[in-house]
Amino acid sequence: MKSAIQNDMLSRIKRCLLVFAMAGGMTLPVSNAQGADNAMPPEVSSLIGMKLPPKITVEGNRTADIPEFIYLGGALRSEESGVSLAYDEGLASGKWPVFLIERIYENKTTVILDAQMLPANLMEWRFVGGQFTFLKNRFKLSDRCKGEGEDTRLIFGLVKAEKGKSDCGHTSKRVKQAWQIDRQSGRITPMPTNGLQCYFLEISEC
């Protein structure tokens, strides 16, 4: 009798452990998915893949403005057969600091390929009262970063001025975060900052 009771208890314990293990296995992916959603708000993720037709003006076609996006800056990074890879930095939905990678076609059609959140607590700029203000000793986004030697990768980084340098434009190794941009797909991938240096341009001191 005692042996039967012990066997029954062991059986119940095993069933409980199995249920807990299955529950744990099922909840982990959900937790990870929620973390990914929190990292990029829907207002930002919804921009990825957006296609903007050209804006027709009297002077001709030009690229259309991204909906609810407040522009700070940007540039064309490469051009081949009338197709350009570009980036824009600013605020998505007027509140989320980001940079976007875009492909601009010859007829000025724009496709947003990828987006990357920027850390508001590190950035040199704020948007207050309808205008951008700038803080000293903060990081700025550079689209000209590279590693040692011949490095042809397209790398963006958050960089500070090199200590002791007062000229308005120079290369700095004070890189806080970095991302590599795939030239074909436009995909943004985080990467280590070890050995990286980025061009720093202090416009206010030029």
HUVENLIN-V214558 format. One record per pair of residues at least 12 apart in sequence whose ideal C-beta (glycine too) atoms are under 10 Angstrom apart, sorted by sequence separation. I is the first residue (numbers start at 1). GAP is how many residues later the second one is. If there is no record, write none. Layout:
I_GAP + I_GAP
This chain:
52_12 + 74_12 + 75_12 + 87_12 + 88_12 + 100_12 + 101_12 + 102_12 + 123_12 + 124_12 + 126_12 + 143_12 + 144_12 + 145_12 + 159_12 + 160_12 + 162_12 + 178_12 + 179_12 + 51_13 + 52_13 + 74_13 + 75_13 + 87_13 + 88_13 + 100_13 + 101_13 + 102_13 + 124_13 + 125_13 + 142_13 + 143_13 + 144_13 + 145_13 + 159_13 + 160_13 + 161_13 + 177_13 + 178_13 + 52_14 + 73_14 + 74_14 + 75_14 + 86_14 + 87_14 + 88_14 + 100_14 + 101_14 + 124_14 + 125_14 + 142_14 + 143_14 + 145_14 + 159_14 + 160_14 + 177_14 + 178_14 + 52_15 + 73_15 + 74_15 + 86_15 + 87_15 + 99_15 + 100_15 + 101_15 + 123_15 + 124_15 + 125_15 + 141_15 + 142_15 + 144_15 + 157_15 + 159_15 + 160_15 + 177_15 + 178_15 + 50_16 + 72_16 + 73_16 + 74_16 + 85_16 + 86_16 + 99_16 + 100_16 + 122_16 + 123_16 + 124_16 + 125_16 + 141_16 + 142_16 + 158_16 + 159_16 + 160_16 + 177_16 + 178_16 + 50_17 + 71_17 + 72_17 + 73_17 + 85_17 + 86_17 + 98_17 + 99_17 + 121_17 + 122_17 + 123_17 + 124_17 + 140_17 + 141_17 + 142_17 + 157_17 + 158_17 + 159_17 + 175_17 + 176_17 + 71_18 + 72_18 + 84_18 + 85_18 + 86_18 + 98_18 + 99_18 + 121_18 + 122_18 + 123_18 + 139_18 + 140_18 + 141_18 + 157_18 + 158_18 + 159_18 + 175_18 + 178_18 + 47_19 + 69_19 + 71_19 + 72_19 + 84_19 + 85_19 + 96_19 + 97_19 + 98_19 + 99_19 + 139_19 + 140_19 + 157_19 + 158_19 + 159_19 + 174_19 + 175_19 + 177_19 + 47_20 + 70_20 + 71_20 + 83_20 + 84_20 + 97_20 + 98_20 + 119_20 + 138_20 + 139_20 + 140_20 + 155_20 + 157_20 + 158_20 + 173_20 + 175_20 + 178_20 + 46_21 + 47_21 + 63_21 + 69_21 + 70_21 + 83_21 + 84_21 + 96_21 + 97_21 + 118_21 + 139_21 + 140_21 + 156_21 + 157_21 + 158_21 + 175_21 + 47_22 + 66_22 + 69_22 + 70_22 + 82_22 + 83_22 + 84_22 + 88_22 + 96_22 + 97_22 + 138_22 + 139_22 + 156_22 + 157_22 + 173_22 + 175_22 + 176_22 + 63_23 + 68_23 + 69_23 + 70_23 + 82_23 + 83_23 + 92_23 + 97_23 + 118_23 + 137_23 + 155_23 + 156_23 + 157_23 + 173_23 + 174_23 + 175_23 + 66_24 + 68_24 + 69_24 + 70_24 + 77_24 + 81_24 + 82_24 + 84_24 + 86_24 + 88_24 + 96_24 + 137_24 + 155_24 + 156_24 + 172_24 + 173_24 + 174_24 + 43_25 + 63_25 + 67_25 + 68_25 + 69_25 + 70_25 + 72_25 + 74_25 + 77_25 + 79_25 + 81_25 + 82_25 + 92_25 + 95_25 + 97_25 + 116_25 + 136_25 + 146_25 + 154_25 + 155_25 + 156_25 + 172_25 + 173_25 + 175_25 + 43_26 + 66_26 + 67_26 + 68_26 + 73_26 + 74_26 + 76_26 + 83_26 + 84_26 + 87_26 + 97_26 + 145_26 + 154_26 + 155_26 + 171_26 + 172_26 + 174_26 + 68_27 + 69_27 + 70_27 + 72_27 + 79_27 + 86_27 + 87_27 + 88_27 + 89_27 + 91_27 + 144_27 + 145_27 + 153_27 + 154_27 + 170_27 + 171_27 + 172_27 + 74_28 + 76_28 + 85_28 + 90_28 + 97_28 + 153_28 + 154_28 + 171_28 + 172_28 + 69_29 + 87_29 + 89_29 + 91_29 + 97_29 + 142_29 + 153_29 + 154_29 + 170_29 + 171_29 + 97_30 + 142_30 + 145_30 + 153_30 + 169_30 + 170_30 + 69_31 + 147_31 + 152_31 + 169_31 + 170_31 + 95_32 + 154_32 + 156_32 + 168_32 + 169_32 + 170_32 + 94_33 + 142_33 + 145_33 + 167_33 + 168_33 + 169_33 + 66_34 + 89_34 + 91_34 + 124_34 + 145_34 + 157_34 + 159_34 + 168_34 + 169_34 + 90_35 + 123_35 + 139_35 + 145_35 + 156_35 + 158_35 + 162_35 + 165_35 + 167_35 + 168_35 + 66_36 + 89_36 + 91_36 + 94_36 + 122_36 + 124_36 + 139_36 + 141_36 + 142_36 + 155_36 + 157_36 + 166_36 + 168_36 + 169_36 + 90_37 + 139_37 + 159_37 + 165_37 + 168_37 + 169_37 + 122_38 + 138_38 + 139_38 + 141_38 + 143_38 + 153_38 + 155_38 + 159_38 + 160_38 + 162_38 + 167_38 + 168_38 + 63_39 + 119_39 + 157_39 + 159_39 + 161_39 + 166_39 + 167_39 + 116_40 + 118_40 + 157_40 + 158_40 + 159_40 + 160_40 + 161_40 + 63_41 + 91_41 + 155_41 + 157_41 + 159_41 + 161_41 + 63_42 + 90_42 + 99_42 + 155_42 + 156_42 + 157_42 + 159_42 + 69_43 + 155_43 + 157_43 + 64_44 + 66_44 + 97_44 + 99_44 + 147_44 + 151_44 + 161_44 + 47_45 + 61_45 + 63_45 + 64_45 + 65_45 + 147_45 + 151_45 + 46_46 + 47_46 + 61_46 + 62_46 + 63_46 + 64_46 + 66_46 + 145_46 + 147_46 + 148_46 + 149_46 + 151_46 + 45_47 + 46_47 + 61_47 + 63_47 + 147_47 + 148_47 + 44_48 + 60_48 + 61_48 + 145_48 + 147_48 + 148_48 + 43_49 + 44_49 + 47_49 + 146_49 + 147_49 + 148_49 + 43_50 + 50_50 + 52_50 + 54_50 + 146_50 + 147_50 + 41_51 + 42_51 + 43_51 + 47_51 + 54_51 + 72_51 + 89_51 + 145_51 + 146_51 + 40_52 + 41_52 + 43_52 + 44_52 + 48_52 + 50_52 + 51_52 + 52_52 + 54_52 + 56_52 + 73_52 + 89_52 + 145_52 + 146_52 + 43_53 + 44_53 + 47_53 + 48_53 + 54_53 + 55_53 + 72_53 + 101_53 + 144_53 + 145_53 + 146_53 + 41_54 + 44_54 + 53_54 + 54_54 + 87_54 + 89_54 + 122_54 + 144_54 + 145_54 + 41_55 + 43_55 + 47_55 + 53_55 + 54_55 + 55_55 + 72_55 + 101_55 + 122_55 + 142_55 + 143_55 + 144_55 + 40_56 + 44_56 + 52_56 + 53_56 + 54_56 + 87_56 + 142_56 + 143_56 + 144_56 + 41_57 + 52_57 + 53_57 + 70_57 + 86_57 + 99_57 + 119_57 + 141_57 + 142_57 + 144_57 + 40_58 + 51_58 + 52_58 + 119_58 + 140_58 + 142_58 + 51_59 + 52_59 + 73_59 + 118_59 + 139_59 + 142_59 + 50_60 + 51_60 + 52_60 + 70_60 + 72_60 + 140_60 + 50_61 + 51_61 + 70_61 + 71_61 + 116_61 + 139_61 + 140_61 + 49_62 + 50_62 + 70_62 + 140_62 + 48_63 + 49_63 + 50_63 + 116_63 + 140_63 + 48_64 + 49_64 + 47_65 + 48_65 + 49_65 + 50_65 + 114_65 + 116_65 + 46_66 + 48_66 + 77_66 + 136_66 + 47_67 + 48_67 + 73_67 + 74_67 + 77_67 + 87_67 + 89_67 + 114_67 + 47_68 + 73_68 + 75_68 + 113_68 + 114_68 + 136_68 + 46_69 + 72_69 + 74_69 + 75_69 + 85_69 + 87_69 + 113_69 + 134_69 + 45_70 + 73_70 + 134_70 + 44_71 + 113_71 + 114_71 + 44_72 + 113_72 + 114_72 + 116_72 + 44_73 + 113_73 + 114_73 + 115_73 + 116_73 + 112_74 + 113_74 + 114_74 + 116_74 + 40_75 + 111_75 + 113_75 + 114_75 + 40_76 + 41_76 + 78_76 + 40_77 + 77_77 + 39_78 + 101_78 + 124_78 + 77_79 + 99_80 + 101_80 + 101_81 + 103_81 + 99_82 + 101_82 + 103_82 + 103_83 + 101_84 + 102_84 + 101_85 + 100_86 + 101_86 + 101_87 + 100_88 + 99_89 + 87_94 + 85_96 + 85_97 + 85_98 + 85_99 + 87_99 + 86_100 + 85_101 + 87_101 + 78_103 + 80_103 + 77_104 + 78_105 + 77_106 + 73_130 + 48_138 + 48_139 + 48_140
